[in-house]
């Protein structure tokens, strides 16, 4: 499941590094008789492994993003047609989300005015905390609230942060789970637009 998805997007060196980080994370759960706890500990440890810059190809139509905006109102998706769409799932409590937010905002600002559409999806957060996060980072693109995780389920988000890139035809092209770097984001935008 989630472990296979995460590791399949990595090259051999990346897989070796991921396994080393997983083993390191699991050591904290060792007791005198070995590992304690259920198999979910492995999944939890995998979720903490950084997979920066590792995009996997995904297919299918861009799921419907009709939802309430953080702070009120409704997302207008009428301007999405014919444009690359970047959808980033984030939460205020997610450290990697906080680290990548300035990159997302910078690329958004640099490509404003006819470039890709950016949409944030705030995953299972308090609305006031989400609004404060958007203000703290000066986020200029819309973010919708996903308090029940419905949008995350539609997209198949395994953990946060997760960034999806759809082409101008409304079809999903790429997914990056973990922090995304600027070079990867710019590359995926260019490839999705081609």
Residue pairs with C-beta under 8 A, 6 or more apart in sequence:
2 43
2 46
2 47
2 158
2 159
3 42
3 43
3 46
5 56
5 158
5 177
6 18
6 46
6 49
6 51
6 158
6 177
7 15
7 18
8 56
9 51
9 54
9 55
9 56
9 177
10 18
10 51
10 54
14 51
14 54
18 46
18 49
18 51
21 45
21 48
21 49
21 50
22 42
22 45
22 46
22 49
25 44
25 45
25 48
25 49
26 35
26 41
26 42
26 45
29 35
29 36
29 37
29 41
30 36
35 41
47 158
47 159
49 178
50 96
50 178
50 179
51 176
51 177
51 178
51 179
52 178
52 179
52 180
52 181
52 184
53 176
53 180
53 181
53 183
53 184
54 176
54 177
54 178
55 165
55 174
55 175
55 176
55 184
55 188
56 174
56 175
56 176
57 173
57 174
58 164
58 172
58 173
58 174
58 175
59 171
59 172
60 171
60 172
61 170
61 171
61 172
62 80
62 85
62 87
62 164
62 166
62 170
62 171
62 172
63 151
63 154
63 155
64 77
64 154
65 75
65 77
65 87
65 119
65 121
65 144
65 151
66 74
66 75
66 77
67 74
67 75
67 121
67 144
67 145
67 146
67 151
68 74
68 75
68 144
68 145
69 75
69 142
69 143
69 144
69 145
70 120
70 122
70 127
70 130
70 131
70 134
70 143
70 144
70 145
71 127
71 131
71 134
75 119
75 142
75 144
79 117
80 117
80 170
81 168
81 170
82 168
83 115
83 116
83 117
83 168
84 115
84 116
84 117
84 165
84 166
84 167
84 168
84 189
84 192
84 193
85 116
85 117
85 119
85 165
85 166
85 170
86 104
86 116
86 117
86 118
86 119
86 163
86 164
86 165
86 185
86 189
87 119
87 120
87 121
87 155
87 163
87 164
87 165
87 166
88 100
88 104
88 118
88 119
88 120
88 121
88 161
88 162
88 163
88 164
89 120
89 121
89 123
89 146
89 151
89 152
89 155
89 157
89 160
89 161
89 162
89 163
90 97
90 101
90 120
90 121
90 122
90 123
90 133
90 143
90 160
90 161
91 97
91 122
91 123
91 124
91 125
91 160
92 98
92 122
92 125
92 126
92 129
92 130
92 132
92 133
93 125
94 160
94 161
96 160
96 161
96 178
96 179
97 160
97 161
98 133
98 137
99 179
100 161
100 179
100 180
100 181
101 133
101 137
101 139
102 137
103 180
103 181
103 182
103 185
104 118
104 120
104 139
104 163
104 180
104 185
105 137
105 138
105 139
105 140
105 141
106 182
107 182
107 185
107 186
107 189
108 118
108 140
108 141
109 140
111 189
112 140
115 189
116 189
116 192
116 193
117 141
118 141
118 142
119 141
119 142
119 143
119 144
120 134
120 139
120 141
120 142
120 143
120 144
121 143
121 144
121 146
121 151
121 152
122 130
122 133
122 143
122 144
122 145
122 146
123 146
123 149
123 152
123 157
123 160
124 146
124 147
124 148
124 149
125 133
125 145
125 147
127 145
127 147
130 143
130 145
133 139
134 143
144 151
146 152
152 162
155 162
155 164
157 177
158 177
159 177
161 177
161 178
161 179
161 180
162 175
162 176
162 177
163 175
163 176
163 180
163 185
164 172
164 174
164 175
165 172
165 173
165 174
165 175
165 188
165 189
165 192
166 172
166 173
166 192
167 173
167 192
167 193
168 192
168 193
173 188
173 191
173 192
174 188
174 191
174 192
176 184
176 185
176 188
